């Protein structure tokens, strides 16, 4: 299992539904930024959705997390 490594990645869901649930413990509320680990960012990117914006690493971690 891959470890969670936080490098300041953030995702924003801006689709037409109220929220997006990846069924892996991550619920993205519409237009609400969510701090995620690199593993989750990669998993969301692999979905190939055009309604999930994934920001690059900022290397700033504020203590918020997805896991």
PDB file as gemmi writes it, atoms N, CA and C in Angstrom:
CRYST1    1.000    1.000    1.000  90.00  90.00  90.00 P 1                      
ATOM      1  N   UNK A   1       0.840  -1.183   0.000  1.00  0.00           N  
ATOM      2  CA  UNK A   1       0.000   0.000   0.000  1.00  0.00           C  
ATOM      3  C   UNK A   1       0.884   1.246   0.000  1.00  0.00           C  
ATOM      4  N   UNK A   2       0.521   2.194  -0.827  1.00  0.00           N  
ATOM      5  CA  UNK A   2       1.258   3.448  -0.938  1.00  0.00           C  
ATOM      6  C   UNK A   2       0.942   4.355   0.258  1.00  0.00           C  
ATOM      7  N   UNK A   3       1.941   5.009   0.834  1.00  0.00           N  
ATOM      8  CA  UNK A   3       1.677   5.921   1.953  1.00  0.00           C  
ATOM      9  C   UNK A   3       1.104   7.250   1.465  1.00  0.00           C  
ATOM     10  N   UNK A   4       0.436   7.943   2.370  1.00  0.00           N  
ATOM     11  CA  UNK A   4      -0.069   9.282   2.062  1.00  0.00           C  
ATOM     12  C   UNK A   4       1.052  10.285   2.312  1.00  0.00           C  
ATOM     13  N   UNK A   5       1.376  11.051   1.288  1.00  0.00           N  
ATOM     14  CA  UNK A   5       2.396  12.094   1.390  1.00  0.00           C  
ATOM     15  C   UNK A   5       1.739  13.411   1.004  1.00  0.00           C  
ATOM     16  N   UNK A   6       1.804  14.369   1.905  1.00  0.00           N  
ATOM     17  CA  UNK A   6       1.154  15.652   1.676  1.00  0.00           C  
ATOM     18  C   UNK A   6       2.171  16.683   1.230  1.00  0.00           C  
ATOM     19  N   UNK A   7       1.918  17.251   0.050  1.00  0.00           N  
ATOM     20  CA  UNK A   7       2.801  18.283  -0.491  1.00  0.00           C  
ATOM     21  C   UNK A   7       2.007  19.522  -0.895  1.00  0.00           C  
ATOM     22  N   UNK A   8       0.860  19.699  -0.269  1.00  0.00           N  
ATOM     23  CA  UNK A   8       0.050  20.880  -0.551  1.00  0.00           C  
ATOM     24  C   UNK A   8      -0.867  20.736  -1.749  1.00  0.00           C  
ATOM     25  N   UNK A   9      -1.158  19.508  -2.172  1.00  0.00           N  
ATOM     26  CA  UNK A   9      -2.072  19.300  -3.305  1.00  0.00           C  
ATOM     27  C   UNK A   9      -3.492  19.651  -2.860  1.00  0.00           C  
ATOM     28  N   UNK A  10      -4.236  20.272  -3.737  1.00  0.00           N  
ATOM     29  CA  UNK A  10      -5.616  20.660  -3.480  1.00  0.00           C  
ATOM     30  C   UNK A  10      -6.451  20.302  -4.699  1.00  0.00           C  
ATOM     31  N   UNK A  11      -7.668  19.827  -4.451  1.00  0.00           N  
ATOM     32  CA  UNK A  11      -8.591  19.529  -5.543  1.00  0.00           C  
ATOM     33  C   UNK A  11      -9.856  20.355  -5.370  1.00  0.00           C  
ATOM     34  N   UNK A  12     -10.464  20.707  -6.504  1.00  0.00           N  
ATOM     35  CA  UNK A  12     -11.728  21.452  -6.494  1.00  0.00           C  
ATOM     36  C   UNK A  12     -12.648  20.789  -7.505  1.00  0.00           C  
ATOM     37  N   UNK A  13     -13.837  20.432  -7.038  1.00  0.00           N  
ATOM     38  CA  UNK A  13     -14.852  19.853  -7.912  1.00  0.00           C  
ATOM     39  C   UNK A  13     -15.781  20.978  -8.359  1.00  0.00           C  
ATOM     40  N   UNK A  14     -15.979  21.107  -9.663  1.00  0.00           N  
ATOM     41  CA  UNK A  14     -16.869  22.162 -10.162  1.00  0.00           C  
ATOM     42  C   UNK A  14     -17.873  21.603 -11.171  1.00  0.00           C  
ATOM     43  N   UNK A  15     -18.293  20.363 -10.926  1.00  0.00           N  
ATOM     44  CA  UNK A  15     -19.286  19.733 -11.798  1.00  0.00           C  
ATOM     45  C   UNK A  15     -20.699  20.203 -11.482  1.00  0.00           C  
ATOM     46  N   UNK A  16     -21.660  19.591 -12.123  1.00  0.00           N  
ATOM     47  CA  UNK A  16     -23.053  20.005 -12.013  1.00  0.00           C  
ATOM     48  C   UNK A  16     -23.800  19.466 -10.805  1.00  0.00           C  
ATOM     49  N   UNK A  17     -23.232  18.465 -10.128  1.00  0.00           N  
ATOM     50  CA  UNK A  17     -23.871  17.903  -8.942  1.00  0.00           C  
ATOM     51  C   UNK A  17     -23.424  18.661  -7.696  1.00  0.00           C  
ATOM     52  N   UNK A  18     -24.136  18.461  -6.595  1.00  0.00           N  
ATOM     53  CA  UNK A  18     -23.805  19.133  -5.337  1.00  0.00           C  
ATOM     54  C   UNK A  18     -22.445  18.670  -4.796  1.00  0.00           C  
ATOM     55  N   UNK A  19     -22.084  17.415  -5.064  1.00  0.00           N  
ATOM     56  CA  UNK A  19     -20.824  16.874  -4.592  1.00  0.00           C  
ATOM     57  C   UNK A  19     -20.395  15.711  -5.487  1.00  0.00           C  
ATOM     58  N   UNK A  20     -19.131  15.314  -5.348  1.00  0.00           N  
ATOM     59  CA  UNK A  20     -18.604  14.144  -6.034  1.00  0.00           C  
ATOM     60  C   UNK A  20     -18.037  13.210  -4.980  1.00  0.00           C  
ATOM     61  N   UNK A  21     -18.451  11.967  -4.988  1.00  0.00           N  
ATOM     62  CA  UNK A  21     -17.979  10.959  -4.045  1.00  0.00           C  
ATOM     63  C   UNK A  21     -17.184   9.925  -4.828  1.00  0.00           C  
ATOM     64  N   UNK A  22     -15.914   9.729  -4.470  1.00  0.00           N  
ATOM     65  CA  UNK A  22     -15.100   8.739  -5.185  1.00  0.00           C  
ATOM     66  C   UNK A  22     -15.283   7.326  -4.617  1.00  0.00           C  
ATOM     67  N   UNK A  23     -16.096   7.194  -3.593  1.00  0.00           N  
ATOM     68  CA  UNK A  23     -16.380   5.919  -2.926  1.00  0.00           C  
ATOM     69  C   UNK A  23     -15.124   5.288  -2.341  1.00  0.00           C  
ATOM     70  N   UNK A  24     -14.154   6.130  -2.026  1.00  0.00           N  
ATOM     71  CA  UNK A  24     -12.930   5.691  -1.355  1.00  0.00           C  
ATOM     72  C   UNK A  24     -12.661   6.563  -0.132  1.00  0.00           C  
ATOM     73  N   UNK A  25     -13.722   7.239   0.340  1.00  0.00           N  
ATOM     74  CA  UNK A  25     -13.590   8.075   1.526  1.00  0.00           C  
ATOM     75  C   UNK A  25     -13.394   9.548   1.256  1.00  0.00           C  
ATOM     76  N   UNK A  26     -13.515   9.978   0.001  1.00  0.00           N  
ATOM     77  CA  UNK A  26     -13.312  11.386  -0.337  1.00  0.00           C  
ATOM     78  C   UNK A  26     -14.567  11.945  -0.983  1.00  0.00           C  
ATOM     79  N   UNK A  27     -15.150  12.937  -0.354  1.00  0.00           N  
ATOM     80  CA  UNK A  27     -16.324  13.614  -0.894  1.00  0.00           C  
ATOM     81  C   UNK A  27     -15.917  15.048  -1.198  1.00  0.00           C  
ATOM     82  N   UNK A  28     -16.003  15.401  -2.472  1.00  0.00           N  
ATOM     83  CA  UNK A  28     -15.642  16.746  -2.902  1.00  0.00           C  
ATOM     84  C   UNK A  28     -16.918  17.555  -3.047  1.00  0.00           C  
ATOM     85  N   UNK A  29     -17.054  18.574  -2.226  1.00  0.00           N  
ATOM     86  CA  UNK A  29     -18.209  19.457  -2.318  1.00  0.00           C  
ATOM     87  C   UNK A  29     -17.981  20.437  -3.468  1.00  0.00           C  
ATOM     88  N   UNK A  30     -19.031  20.766  -4.153  1.00  0.00           N  
ATOM     89  CA  UNK A  30     -18.940  21.651  -5.314  1.00  0.00           C  
ATOM     90  C   UNK A  30     -18.301  22.980  -4.937  1.00  0.00           C  
ATOM     91  N   UNK A  31     -17.263  23.365  -5.660  1.00  0.00           N  
ATOM     92  CA  UNK A  31     -16.557  24.652  -5.523  1.00  0.00           C  
ATOM     93  C   UNK A  31     -15.848  24.833  -4.181  1.00  0.00           C  
ATOM     94  N   UNK A  32     -15.609  23.751  -3.433  1.00  0.00           N  
ATOM     95  CA  UNK A  32     -14.928  23.830  -2.140  1.00  0.00           C  
ATOM     96  C   UNK A  32     -13.556  23.171  -2.260  1.00  0.00           C  
ATOM     97  N   UNK A  33     -12.460  23.902  -2.067  1.00  0.00           N  
ATOM     98  CA  UNK A  33     -11.142  23.289  -2.139  1.00  0.00           C  
ATOM     99  C   UNK A  33     -10.965  22.246  -1.035  1.00  0.00           C  
ATOM    100  N   UNK A  34     -10.283  21.163  -1.356  1.00  0.00           N  
ATOM    101  CA  UNK A  34     -10.010  20.112  -0.392  1.00  0.00           C  
ATOM    102  C   UNK A  34      -8.545  19.715  -0.491  1.00  0.00           C  
ATOM    103  N   UNK A  35      -7.823  19.777   0.633  1.00  0.00           N  
ATOM    104  CA  UNK A  35      -6.429  19.329   0.678  1.00  0.00           C  
ATOM    105  C   UNK A  35      -6.413  17.811   0.587  1.00  0.00           C  
ATOM    106  N   UNK A  36      -5.570  17.285  -0.296  1.00  0.00           N  
ATOM    107  CA  UNK A  36      -5.454  15.837  -0.471  1.00  0.00           C  
ATOM    108  C   UNK A  36      -3.989  15.435  -0.530  1.00  0.00           C  
ATOM    109  N   UNK A  37      -3.733  14.162  -0.259  1.00  0.00           N  
ATOM    110  CA  UNK A  37      -2.375  13.642  -0.379  1.00  0.00           C  
ATOM    111  C   UNK A  37      -2.075  13.382  -1.860  1.00  0.00           C  
ATOM    112  N   UNK A  38      -0.822  13.140  -2.154  1.00  0.00           N  
ATOM    113  CA  UNK A  38      -0.417  12.896  -3.541  1.00  0.00           C  
ATOM    114  C   UNK A  38      -1.085  11.654  -4.112  1.00  0.00           C  
ATOM    115  N   UNK A  39      -1.265  10.625  -3.281  1.00  0.00           N  
ATOM    116  CA  UNK A  39      -1.900   9.387  -3.744  1.00  0.00           C  
ATOM    117  C   UNK A  39      -3.338   9.653  -4.193  1.00  0.00           C  
ATOM    118  N   UNK A  40      -4.086  10.401  -3.385  1.00  0.00           N  
ATOM    119  CA  UNK A  40      -5.476  10.715  -3.740  1.00  0.00           C  
ATOM    120  C   UNK A  40      -5.535  11.609  -4.967  1.00  0.00           C  
ATOM    121  N   UNK A  41      -4.636  12.585  -5.056  1.00  0.00           N  
ATOM    122  CA  UNK A  41      -4.597  13.451  -6.243  1.00  0.00           C  
ATOM    123  C   UNK A  41      -4.361  12.610  -7.493  1.00  0.00           C  
ATOM    124  N   UNK A  42      -3.469  11.648  -7.409  1.00  0.00           N  
ATOM    125  CA  UNK A  42      -3.204  10.767  -8.544  1.00  0.00           C  
ATOM    126  C   UNK A  42      -4.398   9.905  -8.906  1.00  0.00           C  
ATOM    127  N   UNK A  43      -5.075   9.380  -7.885  1.00  0.00           N  
ATOM    128  CA  UNK A  43      -6.263   8.564  -8.126  1.00  0.00           C  
ATOM    129  C   UNK A  43      -7.368   9.379  -8.788  1.00  0.00           C  
ATOM    130  N   UNK A  44      -7.556  10.614  -8.335  1.00  0.00           N  
ATOM    131  CA  UNK A  44      -8.584  11.470  -8.931  1.00  0.00           C  
ATOM    132  C   UNK A  44      -8.200  11.866 -10.359  1.00  0.00           C  
ATOM    133  N   UNK A  45      -6.928  12.130 -10.592  1.00  0.00           N  
ATOM    134  CA  UNK A  45      -6.470  12.474 -11.941  1.00  0.00           C  
ATOM    135  C   UNK A  45      -6.689  11.296 -12.899  1.00  0.00           C  
ATOM    136  N   UNK A  46      -6.497  10.085 -12.400  1.00  0.00           N  
ATOM    137  CA  UNK A  46      -6.658   8.893 -13.232  1.00  0.00           C  
ATOM    138  C   UNK A  46      -8.099   8.690 -13.693  1.00  0.00           C  
ATOM    139  N   UNK A  47      -9.042   9.337 -13.027  1.00  0.00           N  
ATOM    140  CA  UNK A  47     -10.441   9.234 -13.439  1.00  0.00           C  
ATOM    141  C   UNK A  47     -10.685   9.951 -14.763  1.00  0.00           C  
ATOM    142  N   UNK A  48      -9.811  10.901 -15.089  1.00  0.00           N  
ATOM    143  CA  UNK A  48      -9.916  11.611 -16.362  1.00  0.00           C  
ATOM    144  C   UNK A  48     -11.118  12.544 -16.453  1.00  0.00           C  
ATOM    145  N   UNK A  49     -11.585  13.016 -15.330  1.00  0.00           N  
ATOM    146  CA  UNK A  49     -12.752  13.909 -15.319  1.00  0.00           C  
ATOM    147  C   UNK A  49     -12.312  15.339 -15.603  1.00  0.00           C  
ATOM    148  N   UNK A  50     -13.136  16.065 -16.349  1.00  0.00           N  
ATOM    149  CA  UNK A  50     -12.812  17.463 -16.632  1.00  0.00           C  
ATOM    150  C   UNK A  50     -13.493  18.417 -15.661  1.00  0.00           C  
ATOM    151  N   UNK A  51     -14.188  17.866 -14.653  1.00  0.00           N  
ATOM    152  CA  UNK A  51     -14.848  18.713 -13.658  1.00  0.00           C  
ATOM    153  C   UNK A  51     -14.171  18.650 -12.294  1.00  0.00           C  
ATOM    154  N   UNK A  52     -12.966  18.080 -12.246  1.00  0.00           N  
ATOM    155  CA  UNK A  52     -12.163  18.069 -11.025  1.00  0.00           C  
ATOM    156  C   UNK A  52     -10.827  18.724 -11.359  1.00  0.00           C  
ATOM    157  N   UNK A  53     -10.571  19.858 -10.736  1.00  0.00           N  
ATOM    158  CA  UNK A  53      -9.322  20.593 -10.963  1.00  0.00           C  
ATOM    159  C   UNK A  53      -8.336  20.196  -9.872  1.00  0.00           C  
ATOM    160  N   UNK A  54      -7.151  19.796 -10.253  1.00  0.00           N  
ATOM    161  CA  UNK A  54      -6.134  19.352  -9.306  1.00  0.00           C  
ATOM    162  C   UNK A  54      -4.956  20.306  -9.377  1.00  0.00           C  
ATOM    163  N   UNK A  55      -4.734  21.009  -8.285  1.00  0.00           N  
ATOM    164  CA  UNK A  55      -3.627  21.964  -8.238  1.00  0.00           C  
ATOM    165  C   UNK A  55      -2.316  21.234  -7.985  1.00  0.00           C  
ATOM    166  N   UNK A  56      -1.219  21.750  -8.514  1.00  0.00           N  
ATOM    167  CA  UNK A  56       0.087  21.126  -8.286  1.00  0.00           C  
ATOM    168  C   UNK A  56       0.534  21.307  -6.834  1.00  0.00           C  
ATOM    169  N   UNK A  57       1.586  20.602  -6.478  1.00  0.00           N  
ATOM    170  CA  UNK A  57       2.139  20.695  -5.127  1.00  0.00           C  
ATOM    171  C   UNK A  57       2.619  22.107  -4.827  1.00  0.00           C  
ATOM    172  N   UNK A  58       2.324  22.563  -3.622  1.00  0.00           N  
ATOM    173  CA  UNK A  58       2.816  23.863  -3.162  1.00  0.00           C  
ATOM    174  C   UNK A  58       3.894  23.685  -2.099  1.00  0.00           C  
ATOM    175  N   UNK A  59       3.995  22.457  -1.583  1.00  0.00           N  
ATOM    176  CA  UNK A  59       4.919  22.125  -0.500  1.00  0.00           C  
ATOM    177  C   UNK A  59       4.609  22.917   0.758  1.00  0.00           C  
ATOM    178  N   UNK A  60       3.342  23.298   0.914  1.00  0.00           N  
ATOM    179  CA  UNK A  60       2.841  23.928   2.145  1.00  0.00           C  
ATOM    180  C   UNK A  60       1.743  23.025   2.677  1.00  0.00           C  
ATOM    181  N   UNK A  61       1.821  22.666   3.938  1.00  0.00           N  
ATOM    182  CA  UNK A  61       0.831  21.779   4.543  1.00  0.00           C  
ATOM    183  C   UNK A  61       0.266  22.473   5.763  1.00  0.00           C  
ATOM    184  N   UNK A  62      -1.065  22.645   5.788  1.00  0.00           N  
ATOM    185  CA  UNK A  62      -1.703  23.363   6.897  1.00  0.00           C  
ATOM    186  C   UNK A  62      -2.357  22.447   7.921  1.00  0.00           C  
ATOM    187  N   UNK A  63      -2.172  21.160   7.793  1.00  0.00           N  
ATOM    188  CA  UNK A  63      -2.760  20.224   8.750  1.00  0.00           C  
ATOM    189  C   UNK A  63      -4.064  19.616   8.292  1.00  0.00           C  
ATOM    190  N   UNK A  64      -4.687  20.168   7.259  1.00  0.00           N  
ATOM    191  CA  UNK A  64      -5.902  19.578   6.721  1.00  0.00           C  
ATOM    192  C   UNK A  64      -5.530  18.399   5.839  1.00  0.00           C  
ATOM    193  N   UNK A  65      -6.393  17.408   5.778  1.00  0.00           N  
ATOM    194  CA  UNK A  65      -6.040  16.262   4.962  1.00  0.00           C  
ATOM    195  C   UNK A  65      -7.266  15.481   4.532  1.00  0.00           C  
ATOM    196  N   UNK A  66      -7.037  14.550   3.658  1.00  0.00           N  
ATOM    197  CA  UNK A  66      -8.115  13.730   3.138  1.00  0.00           C  
ATOM    198  C   UNK A  66      -8.138  12.342   3.736  1.00  0.00           C  
ATOM    199  N   UNK A  67      -7.063  11.913   4.341  1.00  0.00           N  
ATOM    200  CA  UNK A  67      -6.951  10.506   4.755  1.00  0.00           C  
ATOM    201  C   UNK A  67      -6.976  10.323   6.260  1.00  0.00           C  
TER     202      UNK A  67                                                      
END                                                                             
